[in-house]
Amino acid sequence: MKHRLQLAGMLLFLAVMPPMAESALAGEVDVVAVDASPQSDGTWRFSVTVKHDDEGWDHYANRWDVVGPDGTVYGERVLAHPHVNEQPFTRSLSGVSIPEDVSQVIVRANDSVHGLGGIEMTVDLKR
């Protein structure tokens, strides 16, 4: 009886593992392009292209950030839904206020499983 319970437990473990392993296969989200444009009001507009193997609501690219060299987050673009059939994809954020003395920012992305990670891009701000 004890061996049957161990075998049943092992089969249950193996049945659960493949979906968990598949979810991890999508990997981290990468920033693949950034366009930063100064606006007439002194703010910035960022158009950011990200790439991620979105799998649906359980694992998708859910945000990108504009971050200063000291770690200050100047802007955050929440991605409200998965983009399973649209990869890579570009979304914009306007009205980002960045101090005059900041000449570079980092654009990084986040996914719902791994959090921050993947390729980030450093952007020189041309004022």
N, C-alpha and C positions, 0 to 999 in steps of 0.2 A: 504494500500500500504506500509506503514511504517513497519508493522509487517512482510510482505513478504520480504522486503529488509533485515530486521534483521535475519529472518529465512535463507535466502539465504547466508548471511554472516556467520552464524553459521555453515551451511552445508559446506561451503567452508573451514572454519577453521578446521572442523573435517576431511575433505578429505585430508588436508595438514598435519595434525598432525601425523597420523600413520607412514608415511615414516620418519618423523623427529624423532619420538620416537624409531623406529627400528634402526636408525643410531646410536643412543646413547646407544643401548643395547650391542654393541660390547665391551664397556668398555675400560679401559686403557690397555696398553701393559705391560706385565711382563717379566722380565729377569729371566729365570729359570735355567740357567747353564752358567758357564764361565770357560774357560781354558786359562790361561795366561802363555806363554812360553817365556823365555828370548832367544834372538837370538845371534849368534856369533858376530854380529856387534854392540852389546850393545842396540839394540832396542827390542821391545816386539811384539809378535804375540798373538792376542786375537781371540778365537773362542767363539762366544756368541750365546746361544740359547734363543730365545724369543717366547712368546706365546701371540696371540691376535686373536680375532674372526674377522679376516679381512672380509670385506663385498664387496670388490671391490675397484675401484679407489677413491670412495668418503670417505672411512674409512678403513685405513690399517696402519700397523706398518711401518713407513717410515725411521727410523733411530735408531741407538744406539750409545752411547758415552762412552768414558773412561775419567773419571774426577778425578782430584786430590782432596785431603782434603780441599784445599783452593778454590776450584771451577774452577781451570784451566782445560780446556778441552784439553787433550793430543791426543785424537784420535776420529774420527767420521766416522761411517760406514753408508753411505746412502743406504737405501733399495729401489731400483728403481721401484718396482712394488708390487702389492698385492700378498699374499700367501694364497689365500682362501682355497685351497685344500692341503696345506702343513703346518700343525700345530702340535706341535711347529716346528720351523725351525732354523737352525744354519748357520751363516755366519761368515767369518773371516776377520781380518784386520791385516796386517803386517806393520812393520816399525814405530811402535808407540814409540816415544822417551819420556822417563820418567826420570826425574832427579834422581841421585843416592840416594839422601836423602829422597825420597818418597818411603815409604814401603807399602802403601795401596792405592788402587784406588777404585772408585765406578763405576760400570757399570749400566747405566740407559738407558731407551728406550723411544721413542717418537712415537705417532701416529698422523695421519693427522687431527683428530677431537679434541682430548683432549690435544695434546701436550705431555709434559713430565708427567709421572705419573706411577702408577702401582708399582710393586715390583722391587726394585733395589738390586744389590748384591755388597757387599764389598769384595774385593779380596786382600789377602796378597800376595805381590810380593816376591817370593823366588828367591833370587839372588845367 
